[in-house]
Amino acid sequence: MKMKNINIQRAIDTLKLEAQAIIDQISHLDDNFVKAVSLIEKTPGRVIVMGLGKSGLIGRKIAATMSSVGVPAVFLHPAECLHGDLGMIMKNDVVLMLSYTGETDEIKQVLPVLQRMKIKIIVMTGRIKSQVWQGCDLIINSEIQKEACPYNLAPTSSTSAMLALGDALALVVSERKGFKKENLALLHPLGAIGKKLTMDVSAIMRKGKANPVVKENATVKDALLVMTGTRVGATSVVNKSGEITGFFTDGDLRRQVQVHKDILDLKITEVMTKNPLTVNPDMLAVNAAKILQEKNIDNIPVVDKNNKPLGILDERDLLAEGIE
């Protein structure tokens, strides 16, 4: 137990130090940050993100984030640039160089080349006064007070700070460029993000034989048989014209059985919820999920423009698709 407490405390200390390092970056949001936003926003080319070691790994994430929110970006390794990859950089690109100290040979060697190519260079570093940054266009300060590493050596707090600053830079530029939710859907066609932004109710709802529906002259027993057969804890109730007039759930059954001992023989119209809440098939599934959550219900009928049930949307199916 004592060892467990020590481990938990070390984890707490790490999280606190890294969280504080990120919070401290707020004080670094100066005019250079604003100019960096403007430079990236107006550049007709791409953001070329560079970095070595842990900074390089953070750089890959920043480049990926930028690309996903409408800011074209790629990651290039400084060492590879010195062996031919510089040819991938176009005159209209801008470089975002990540290095906490700048004290690496590859960065010292690649910077003069980039400057001779007249490429604009933005630096994100914790050593803003380092001589290596002379000639760079903008410097974003990412200085931290202490690494989370107990020896204050391994990049931990510093990389967390860089990542957060990179996210901030990406999102501000994205907003400035007018990036919308619709654009995000286009760039994320698959996975949870794509589903949340593009999948509508019709793609998830249970329909056909899987859609429980009974007529108004049905008994509660009839309704339960339909609900059991479709394995859905609810059923729509329709009139002679096929229009939905009610909705009955297993929750209604539990509540009504306390009042009616002979509930199975009652007409469904006596115990159903009249004029129930419905959704249409074109509604985004994520918006329908919000309705289920707000109303604290498990399922909801899906109707067409004539108020005829097309299907039923079940909370379990939404969760299976990663939509909550």
Residue pairs with C-beta under 8 A, 6 or more apart in sequence:
13 148
14 148
14 156
17 146
17 147
17 148
17 156
17 157
18 148
18 156
18 157
18 160
20 145
20 157
21 144
21 145
21 146
21 148
21 157
21 158
21 160
21 161
22 160
22 161
22 164
24 143
24 144
24 145
24 161
25 142
25 161
25 164
25 165
25 168
28 140
28 141
28 142
28 143
28 165
29 168
30 141
32 138
32 139
32 140
32 141
33 140
33 169
35 138
36 122
36 138
36 140
36 169
37 169
37 172
37 173
37 176
39 94
39 120
39 122
39 137
39 138
40 47
40 71
40 94
40 96
40 122
40 169
40 173
41 173
41 176
41 177
43 92
43 93
43 94
43 120
44 92
45 72
45 90
45 91
45 92
45 93
45 94
46 72
46 73
46 74
46 90
46 93
46 94
47 63
47 66
47 71
47 72
47 73
47 74
47 93
47 94
47 95
47 96
48 73
48 74
48 75
48 76
48 88
48 89
48 93
48 94
48 95
48 96
48 119
49 59
49 60
49 62
49 63
49 66
49 73
49 74
49 75
49 76
49 95
49 96
49 98
50 56
50 59
50 75
50 76
50 77
50 78
50 81
50 95
50 96
50 97
50 98
50 107
50 110
51 57
51 58
51 59
51 75
51 78
51 97
51 98
51 99
52 77
52 78
52 79
52 99
52 104
52 106
52 107
53 104
53 155
54 155
54 159
55 98
55 99
55 100
55 155
55 159
55 162
56 75
56 77
56 98
57 159
58 98
58 159
58 162
58 163
58 166
59 75
59 96
59 98
59 166
60 75
61 163
61 166
62 73
62 96
62 98
62 162
62 163
62 166
62 167
62 169
62 170
63 73
63 74
63 75
64 73
64 75
65 166
65 167
65 170
66 72
66 73
66 170
66 173
66 174
67 73
67 74
67 187
68 184
68 187
68 188
69 170
69 171
69 174
69 179
69 184
70 174
70 177
70 179
70 183
70 184
70 187
71 170
71 173
71 174
71 177
71 179
73 96
74 88
76 85
76 88
76 89
77 85
78 104
78 106
78 107
78 109
78 110
79 106
81 89
81 110
81 113
82 106
82 109
82 110
82 113
86 110
86 113
86 114
86 117
89 95
89 114
89 117
89 119
91 117
91 118
91 119
93 119
94 119
94 120
94 121
94 122
95 114
95 119
95 120
95 121
95 122
96 122
96 124
96 166
96 169
97 107
97 111
97 121
97 122
97 123
97 124
97 125
97 136
98 124
98 125
98 162
98 166
99 107
99 123
99 124
99 125
100 125
100 126
100 127
100 142
100 155
100 158
100 162
101 125
101 126
101 127
101 130
102 108
102 123
102 125
102 127
102 130
102 132
102 133
103 130
103 132
107 132
108 132
111 121
111 132
111 135
111 136
112 135
114 121
115 121
115 135
115 136
120 137
121 135
121 136
121 137
121 138
122 136
122 137
122 138
122 139
122 140
123 133
123 136
123 138
123 139
123 140
124 139
124 140
124 142
124 162
124 165
124 166
125 133
125 139
125 140
125 141
125 142
126 141
126 142
126 143
126 144
126 158
126 161
127 143
128 139
128 141
128 143
133 139
140 165
140 169
142 158
142 161
142 162
142 165
144 157
144 158
144 161
145 157
146 152
146 157
147 153
147 154
147 155
147 156
147 157
147 158
148 156
148 157
148 160
149 155
149 156
181 197
182 197
184 193
184 197
185 193
185 194
185 197
185 198
188 194
188 197
189 198
192 322
192 323
195 285
195 321
195 322
195 323
196 284
196 285
196 286
196 322
196 323
197 284
197 286
198 284
199 284
199 285
199 286
199 321
199 323
200 281
200 282
200 283
200 284
200 285
201 279
201 280
201 281
201 282
201 283
201 284
201 285
201 288
201 302
201 311
201 313
202 281
202 282
202 302
202 310
202 311
203 285
204 285
204 313
204 317
204 318
204 321
204 323
205 211
205 281
205 302
205 310
205 311
205 312
205 313
205 317
206 230
206 232
206 311
206 312
206 313
206 314
206 317
207 302
207 310
207 311
209 230
210 230
210 232
210 311
211 230
211 236
211 309
211 310
211 311
211 312
212 226
212 227
212 229
212 230
212 232
212 234
212 235
212 236
212 312
213 226
213 235
213 236
213 237
213 238
213 309
214 222
214 223
214 226
214 235
214 236
214 237
214 238
214 248
214 268
215 237
215 238
215 239
215 240
216 237
216 238
216 239
216 240
216 245
216 246
216 267
216 268
216 269
217 267
218 237
218 267
218 268
219 264
219 265
219 266
219 267
219 268
220 248
220 253
220 263
220 264
220 265
220 266
220 267
220 268
220 271
221 264
221 265
222 268
223 235
223 237
223 248
223 268
224 253
224 264
226 235
227 233
227 234
227 235
227 250
232 299
232 312
232 314
233 249
233 250
233 251
233 298
233 299
234 247
234 248
234 249
234 250
234 298
234 299
234 301
234 312
235 247
235 248
236 244
236 246
236 247
236 276
236 301
236 309
236 312
237 244
237 245
237 246
237 247
237 248
237 268
237 269
237 272
238 244
238 245
238 308
238 309
239 245
242 308
243 306
243 307
243 308
244 276
244 278
244 301
244 303
244 307
244 308
244 309
245 269
245 272
245 274
245 275
246 268
246 269
246 272
246 273
246 274
246 275
246 276
247 272
247 273
247 276
247 277
247 301
248 268
248 271
248 272
248 273
249 273
249 297
249 298
249 299
251 298
252 271
252 272
252 273
253 263
253 271
256 263
256 271
257 263
260 266
260 271
263 271
276 300
276 301
277 291
277 295
277 297
277 300
278 300
278 301
278 302
278 303
278 307
279 288
279 291
279 300
279 301
279 302
279 303
279 313
280 302
280 303
280 304
280 305
281 302
281 304
281 310
281 311
285 313
285 318
285 321
285 323
286 323
288 300
288 313
288 318
289 315
289 318
289 323
289 324
291 300
292 298
292 299
292 300
292 313
292 315
292 318
293 324
297 315
298 314
298 315
298 316
299 312
299 313
299 314
299 315
300 312
300 313
301 309
301 311
301 312
301 313
302 309
302 310
302 311
302 312
302 313
303 309
303 310
304 310
318 324
